[in-house]
Amino acid sequence: AVSAYDEVTHCYERTGPRNLWFVLVATPERVREILDQLEARTGSRFLEHRTTARFKLNAVFDPEGGGPTR
């Protein structure tokens, strides 16, 4: 149900009582709309944790397989 939304960029199942973690990239209004829909559909309550800091990682791959390029 969660991964059906285009706004979901990551979705992970984990062990423990809070076992589904996912990332929504949307306006606050759209995030609330999606969470409300998911709660109605699944009967589960979802906790919302908003982003406080963003990080951009730069992954560099060597297509020839020769190891690190830096």
N, CA, C and O atoms as CSV, one atom per row, in Angstrom:
chain,resi,resn,atom,element,x,y,z
A,1,ALA,N,N,0.831,-1.202,0.000
A,1,ALA,CA,C,0.000,0.000,0.000
A,1,ALA,C,C,0.869,1.257,0.000
A,1,ALA,O,O,0.562,2.220,-0.702
A,2,VAL,N,N,1.937,1.254,0.772
A,2,VAL,CA,C,2.794,2.442,0.876
A,2,VAL,C,C,3.532,2.703,-0.427
A,2,VAL,O,O,3.553,3.834,-0.914
A,3,SER,N,N,4.131,1.680,-0.987
A,3,SER,CA,C,4.941,1.846,-2.193
A,3,SER,C,C,4.121,2.202,-3.427
A,3,SER,O,O,4.694,2.536,-4.463
A,4,ALA,N,N,2.807,2.139,-3.342
A,4,ALA,CA,C,1.951,2.488,-4.476
A,4,ALA,C,C,1.946,3.994,-4.757
A,4,ALA,O,O,1.525,4.413,-5.835
A,5,TYR,N,N,2.402,4.802,-3.815
A,5,TYR,CA,C,2.412,6.251,-3.988
A,5,TYR,C,C,3.699,6.705,-4.668
A,5,TYR,O,O,4.792,6.299,-4.274
A,6,ASP,N,N,3.569,7.541,-5.680
A,6,ASP,CA,C,4.738,8.079,-6.386
A,6,ASP,C,C,5.632,8.895,-5.469
A,6,ASP,O,O,6.834,8.999,-5.714
A,7,GLU,N,N,5.072,9.471,-4.426
A,7,GLU,CA,C,5.835,10.319,-3.506
A,7,GLU,C,C,6.737,9.521,-2.567
A,7,GLU,O,O,7.562,10.115,-1.872
A,8,VAL,N,N,6.609,8.215,-2.525
A,8,VAL,CA,C,7.438,7.369,-1.654
A,8,VAL,C,C,8.762,7.090,-2.360
A,8,VAL,O,O,8.782,6.522,-3.451
A,9,THR,N,N,9.869,7.494,-1.731
A,9,THR,CA,C,11.186,7.285,-2.333
A,9,THR,C,C,11.933,6.113,-1.712
A,9,THR,O,O,12.760,5.490,-2.377
A,10,HIS,N,N,11.655,5.805,-0.453
A,10,HIS,CA,C,12.286,4.687,0.237
A,10,HIS,C,C,11.236,4.022,1.121
A,10,HIS,O,O,10.409,4.707,1.721
A,11,CYS,N,N,11.263,2.695,1.204
A,11,CYS,CA,C,10.330,1.963,2.064
A,11,CYS,C,C,11.047,0.705,2.557
A,11,CYS,O,O,11.442,-0.148,1.762
A,12,TYR,N,N,11.209,0.603,3.868
A,12,TYR,CA,C,11.959,-0.499,4.455
A,12,TYR,C,C,11.148,-1.194,5.530
A,12,TYR,O,O,10.543,-0.531,6.372
A,13,GLU,N,N,11.124,-2.529,5.515
A,13,GLU,CA,C,10.530,-3.304,6.591
A,13,GLU,C,C,11.638,-3.658,7.572
A,13,GLU,O,O,12.715,-4.103,7.176
A,14,ARG,N,N,11.360,-3.457,8.857
A,14,ARG,CA,C,12.346,-3.723,9.894
A,14,ARG,C,C,11.725,-4.594,10.975
A,14,ARG,O,O,10.520,-4.844,10.961
A,15,THR,N,N,12.531,-5.045,11.891
A,15,THR,CA,C,12.006,-5.814,13.013
A,15,THR,C,C,11.620,-4.857,14.131
A,15,THR,O,O,12.097,-3.723,14.176
A,16,GLY,N,N,10.762,-5.311,15.029
A,16,GLY,CA,C,10.356,-4.497,16.159
A,16,GLY,C,C,8.956,-3.938,15.987
A,16,GLY,O,O,8.318,-4.148,14.955
A,17,PRO,N,N,8.476,-3.222,17.007
A,17,PRO,CA,C,7.095,-2.725,16.983
A,17,PRO,C,C,6.839,-1.648,15.918
A,17,PRO,O,O,5.728,-1.557,15.395
A,18,ARG,N,N,7.817,-0.861,15.602
A,18,ARG,CA,C,7.690,0.139,14.523
A,18,ARG,C,C,8.504,-0.398,13.353
A,18,ARG,O,O,9.676,-0.057,13.190
A,19,ASN,N,N,7.873,-1.242,12.542
A,19,ASN,CA,C,8.644,-2.047,11.608
A,19,ASN,C,C,8.550,-1.627,10.151
A,19,ASN,O,O,9.054,-2.339,9.282
A,20,LEU,N,N,7.922,-0.490,9.850
A,20,LEU,CA,C,7.885,-0.017,8.472
A,20,LEU,C,C,8.323,1.430,8.447
A,20,LEU,O,O,7.689,2.293,9.054
A,21,TRP,N,N,9.408,1.690,7.744
A,21,TRP,CA,C,9.957,3.043,7.632
A,21,TRP,C,C,9.912,3.440,6.171
A,21,TRP,O,O,10.344,2.680,5.304
A,22,PHE,N,N,9.388,4.637,5.889
A,22,PHE,CA,C,9.351,5.096,4.506
A,22,PHE,C,C,9.522,6.600,4.447
A,22,PHE,O,O,9.290,7.308,5.427
A,23,VAL,N,N,9.933,7.077,3.278
A,23,VAL,CA,C,10.180,8.501,3.051
A,23,VAL,C,C,9.186,8.987,2.010
A,23,VAL,O,O,9.044,8.397,0.938
A,24,LEU,N,N,8.500,10.077,2.346
A,24,LEU,CA,C,7.604,10.759,1.411
A,24,LEU,C,C,8.222,12.085,1.031
A,24,LEU,O,O,8.664,12.832,1.904
A,25,VAL,N,N,8.263,12.390,-0.247
A,25,VAL,CA,C,8.722,13.695,-0.709
A,25,VAL,C,C,7.504,14.403,-1.293
A,25,VAL,O,O,7.082,14.128,-2.416
A,26,ALA,N,N,6.947,15.324,-0.500
A,26,ALA,CA,C,5.723,16.020,-0.888
A,26,ALA,C,C,5.529,17.231,0.014
A,26,ALA,O,O,6.245,17.413,0.998
A,27,THR,N,N,4.558,18.047,-0.337
A,27,THR,CA,C,4.211,19.180,0.523
A,27,THR,C,C,3.646,18.639,1.836
A,27,THR,O,O,3.167,17.505,1.876
A,28,PRO,N,N,3.693,19.425,2.902
A,28,PRO,CA,C,3.118,18.964,4.167
A,28,PRO,C,C,1.643,18.549,4.031
A,28,PRO,O,O,1.203,17.588,4.661
A,29,GLU,N,N,0.901,19.273,3.216
A,29,GLU,CA,C,-0.512,18.944,3.014
A,29,GLU,C,C,-0.665,17.581,2.333
A,29,GLU,O,O,-1.517,16.779,2.716
A,30,ARG,N,N,0.158,17.331,1.331
A,30,ARG,CA,C,0.090,16.051,0.615
A,30,ARG,C,C,0.557,14.901,1.507
A,30,ARG,O,O,-0.018,13.814,1.464
A,31,VAL,N,N,1.579,15.126,2.304
A,31,VAL,CA,C,2.037,14.098,3.239
A,31,VAL,C,C,0.885,13.711,4.165
A,31,VAL,O,O,0.627,12.525,4.369
A,32,ARG,N,N,0.192,14.702,4.726
A,32,ARG,CA,C,-0.920,14.418,5.626
A,32,ARG,C,C,-2.024,13.661,4.908
A,32,ARG,O,O,-2.614,12.740,5.473
A,33,GLU,N,N,-2.310,14.041,3.664
A,33,GLU,CA,C,-3.334,13.369,2.866
A,33,GLU,C,C,-2.983,11.890,2.663
A,33,GLU,O,O,-3.832,11.013,2.827
A,34,ILE,N,N,-1.728,11.629,2.306
A,34,ILE,CA,C,-1.287,10.251,2.088
A,34,ILE,C,C,-1.352,9.452,3.388
A,34,ILE,O,O,-1.833,8.319,3.393
A,35,LEU,N,N,-0.876,10.029,4.483
A,35,LEU,CA,C,-0.920,9.319,5.760
A,35,LEU,C,C,-2.356,9.026,6.184
A,35,LEU,O,O,-2.646,7.944,6.693
A,36,ASP,N,N,-3.251,9.983,5.978
A,36,ASP,CA,C,-4.671,9.755,6.298
A,36,ASP,C,C,-5.231,8.606,5.461
A,36,ASP,O,O,-5.961,7.760,5.977
A,37,GLN,N,N,-4.895,8.575,4.179
A,37,GLN,CA,C,-5.372,7.503,3.300
A,37,GLN,C,C,-4.821,6.155,3.749
A,37,GLN,O,O,-5.556,5.169,3.804
A,38,LEU,N,N,-3.544,6.108,4.066
A,38,LEU,CA,C,-2.930,4.852,4.509
A,38,LEU,C,C,-3.530,4.375,5.829
A,38,LEU,O,O,-3.769,3.181,6.010
A,39,GLU,N,N,-3.773,5.302,6.742
A,39,GLU,CA,C,-4.371,4.928,8.022
A,39,GLU,C,C,-5.781,4.369,7.824
A,39,GLU,O,O,-6.158,3.388,8.465
A,40,ALA,N,N,-6.556,4.995,6.937
A,40,ALA,CA,C,-7.912,4.502,6.659
A,40,ALA,C,C,-7.871,3.130,5.991
A,40,ALA,O,O,-8.688,2.258,6.287
A,41,ARG,N,N,-6.922,2.955,5.098
A,41,ARG,CA,C,-6.828,1.700,4.342
A,41,ARG,C,C,-6.311,0.541,5.184
A,41,ARG,O,O,-6.789,-0.586,5.057
A,42,THR,N,N,-5.327,0.821,6.050
A,42,THR,CA,C,-4.656,-0.259,6.777
A,42,THR,C,C,-5.128,-0.430,8.220
A,42,THR,O,O,-4.922,-1.489,8.813
A,43,GLY,N,N,-5.756,0.595,8.788
A,43,GLY,CA,C,-6.125,0.540,10.196
A,43,GLY,C,C,-4.955,0.767,11.122
A,43,GLY,O,O,-5.084,0.623,12.338
A,44,SER,N,N,-3.806,1.123,10.556
A,44,SER,CA,C,-2.597,1.390,11.343
A,44,SER,C,C,-2.409,2.890,11.517
A,44,SER,O,O,-2.881,3.688,10.708
A,45,ARG,N,N,-1.714,3.257,12.580
A,45,ARG,CA,C,-1.369,4.653,12.816
A,45,ARG,C,C,0.071,4.870,12.368
A,45,ARG,O,O,0.948,4.058,12.663
A,46,PHE,N,N,0.309,5.956,11.663
A,46,PHE,CA,C,1.653,6.269,11.174
A,46,PHE,C,C,2.193,7.489,11.905
A,46,PHE,O,O,1.486,8.483,12.076
A,47,LEU,N,N,3.433,7.412,12.330
A,47,LEU,CA,C,4.098,8.532,12.986
A,47,LEU,C,C,4.832,9.347,11.938
A,47,LEU,O,O,5.485,8.789,11.056
A,48,GLU,N,N,4.726,10.657,12.029
A,48,GLU,CA,C,5.371,11.544,11.057
A,48,GLU,C,C,6.570,12.221,11.705
A,48,GLU,O,O,6.453,12.869,12.745
A,49,HIS,N,N,7.713,12.058,11.076
A,49,HIS,CA,C,8.941,12.713,11.521
A,49,HIS,C,C,9.451,13.549,10.357
A,49,HIS,O,O,9.903,13.007,9.349
A,50,ARG,N,N,9.379,14.847,10.494
A,50,ARG,CA,C,9.772,15.730,9.391
A,50,ARG,C,C,11.283,15.896,9.320
A,50,ARG,O,O,11.994,15.766,10.316
A,51,THR,N,N,11.746,16.184,8.123
A,51,THR,CA,C,13.171,16.407,7.885
A,51,THR,C,C,13.635,17.656,8.613
A,51,THR,O,O,12.981,18.698,8.559
A,52,THR,N,N,14.775,17.546,9.298
A,52,THR,CA,C,15.367,18.719,9.945
A,52,THR,C,C,16.650,19.145,9.247
A,52,THR,O,O,17.064,20.300,9.348
A,53,ALA,N,N,17.280,18.211,8.538
A,53,ALA,CA,C,18.499,18.518,7.783
A,53,ALA,C,C,18.533,17.607,6.565
A,53,ALA,O,O,18.073,16.466,6.621
A,54,ARG,N,N,19.073,18.109,5.476
A,54,ARG,CA,C,19.190,17.315,4.254
A,54,ARG,C,C,20.653,17.117,3.922
A,54,ARG,O,O,21.484,18.001,4.130
A,55,PHE,N,N,20.948,15.941,3.404
A,55,PHE,CA,C,22.299,15.603,3.005
A,55,PHE,C,C,22.258,15.094,1.580
A,55,PHE,O,O,21.377,14.314,1.220
A,56,LYS,N,N,23.195,15.526,0.776
A,56,LYS,CA,C,23.302,15.049,-0.601
A,56,LYS,C,C,24.620,14.296,-0.710
A,56,LYS,O,O,25.693,14.862,-0.499
A,57,LEU,N,N,24.525,13.015,-1.043
A,57,LEU,CA,C,25.717,12.192,-1.192
A,57,LEU,C,C,26.068,12.071,-2.663
A,57,LEU,O,O,25.182,11.979,-3.512
A,58,ASN,N,N,27.338,12.070,-2.961
A,58,ASN,CA,C,27.806,11.917,-4.330
A,58,ASN,C,C,28.477,10.558,-4.446
A,58,ASN,O,O,29.576,10.359,-3.927
A,59,ALA,N,N,27.828,9.633,-5.117
A,59,ALA,CA,C,28.405,8.304,-5.324
A,59,ALA,C,C,29.132,8.287,-6.663
A,59,ALA,O,O,28.580,8.704,-7.682
A,60,VAL,N,N,30.370,7.804,-6.656
A,60,VAL,CA,C,31.175,7.730,-7.872
A,60,VAL,C,C,31.513,6.263,-8.117
A,60,VAL,O,O,32.062,5.593,-7.242
A,61,PHE,N,N,31.187,5.767,-9.306
A,61,PHE,CA,C,31.438,4.374,-9.646
A,61,PHE,C,C,32.383,4.290,-10.832
A,61,PHE,O,O,32.308,5.091,-11.763
A,62,ASP,N,N,33.266,3.316,-10.783
A,62,ASP,CA,C,34.190,3.067,-11.881
A,62,ASP,C,C,33.576,2.006,-12.780
A,62,ASP,O,O,33.527,0.838,-12.393
A,63,PRO,N,N,33.105,2.376,-13.972
A,63,PRO,CA,C,32.450,1.403,-14.844
A,63,PRO,C,C,33.390,0.285,-15.324
A,63,PRO,O,O,32.925,-0.765,-15.766
A,64,GLU,N,N,34.685,0.507,-15.238
A,64,GLU,CA,C,35.660,-0.506,-15.664
A,64,GLU,C,C,35.996,-1.481,-14.534
A,64,GLU,O,O,36.669,-2.485,-14.765
A,65,GLY,N,N,35.530,-1.192,-13.312
A,65,GLY,CA,C,35.762,-2.085,-12.197
A,65,GLY,C,C,37.166,-2.042,-11.632
A,65,GLY,O,O,37.586,-2.986,-10.962
A,66,GLY,N,N,37.900,-0.978,-11.882
A,66,GLY,CA,C,39.282,-0.870,-11.456
A,66,GLY,C,C,39.468,-0.349,-10.041
A,66,GLY,O,O,40.606,-0.189,-9.602
A,67,GLY,N,N,38.409,-0.082,-9.323
A,67,GLY,CA,C,38.534,0.409,-7.962
A,67,GLY,C,C,38.202,1.878,-7.881
A,67,GLY,O,O,37.696,2.458,-8.842
A,68,PRO,N,N,38.487,2.498,-6.726
A,68,PRO,CA,C,38.152,3.904,-6.504
A,68,PRO,C,C,38.772,4.814,-7.560
A,68,PRO,O,O,39.881,4.578,-8.039
A,69,THR,N,N,38.022,5.863,-7.909
A,69,THR,CA,C,38.521,6.813,-8.900
A,69,THR,C,C,39.080,8.059,-8.249
A,69,THR,O,O,39.542,8.963,-8.945
A,70,ARG,N,N,39.049,8.126,-6.934
A,70,ARG,CA,C,39.593,9.299,-6.233
A,70,ARG,C,C,40.607,8.882,-5.205
A,70,ARG,O,O,41.172,9.731,-4.516
